[in-house]
Amino acid sequence: MLELHRVTAGYERRAPVVREVSLTVAAGTSVGLLGPSGCGKSTLARVAALLHRPDAGRVLIDGTEVRGWRHRAPRALRTAVGVVFQQPRLSADPRLRLADLITEPLRATGRRAEIPDRLAELTPAVGLTPDLLGRRPHEVSDGQLQRACLARALVLRPRWLICDEMTAMLDASTTAALVAAVETYRARTGAGLLAVGHDRVLLERWTDRTVEWAELGAGATPRALAKG
């Protein structure tokens, strides 16, 4: 279970962008978080991904309360969550070739021996061809780079995946391919998914339930929209 209880977060304590928001994603399920640009949903996604410390509230992963954030989070919790952001060029080191970008988390966690097998498995899973692996971000399209970023998010086999506007900048065919790759991974592993976005049609078709941002907050019961 991924649980966020009465989370308040922002970048200045006097002006939080998220106020007392609660949200739960059960293991093996997918939840869409729907809201307009600028409402704070990306900040909440960063809190859920252990990348941003909240000012107040609690985050629990499989019953364990998170007390450290970013590199201070215990490795077992930090590697349990994979995240894909909206703009791949802002989340990819421009100096790295795609093969190194994808396998960077393995090197960082001392699992270099797994690199050949994971690269061979993930490259076709996200729709990358072998000739692209030797290229750097400026030598590939946004869609190709986002495929590599998805592979990087999956390389440590996370139990939870957070997709923050993952397909917002992509065409319909690339969007469909990335969603299919996520769902194939989830079907094989039972991973939970939090998909954040403002595209109602996509979220309702992709996820088990879609929650309106406006319904989140202290004492509020999120309204789940019917899938379809």
Salt bridges, closest charged atoms under 4 A:
GLU3 OE1 - HIS5 NE2 3.29
GLU20 OE2 - ARG6 NH2 3.30
ASP55 OD1 - ARG13 NH1 3.92
ASP62 OD2 - ARG159 NH2 2.82
GLU65 OE1 - ARG58 NE 3.48
GLU65 OE1 - ARG67 NH2 3.31
ASP93 OD2 - ARG95 NH2 2.80
ASP100 OD1 - ARG107 NH1 3.87
GLU114 OE2 - ARG111 NE 2.91
GLU114 OE1 - ARG157 NH1 3.69
GLU121 OE1 - ARG118 NH1 2.76
GLU121 OE2 - ARG188 NH2 3.58
ASP131 OD2 - ARG135 NH2 3.52
ASP142 OD1 - ARG89 NE 2.66
GLU165 OE2 - LYS41 NZ 3.60
GLU165 OE2 - HIS198 ND1 3.05
GLU183 OE2 - ARG186 NE 3.08
GLU204 OE2 - ARG200 NH1 3.59
GLU212 OE2 - ARG200 NH2 3.02
GLU212 OE2 - ARG223 NH2 3.70
GLU215 OE2 - ARG223 NE 3.90
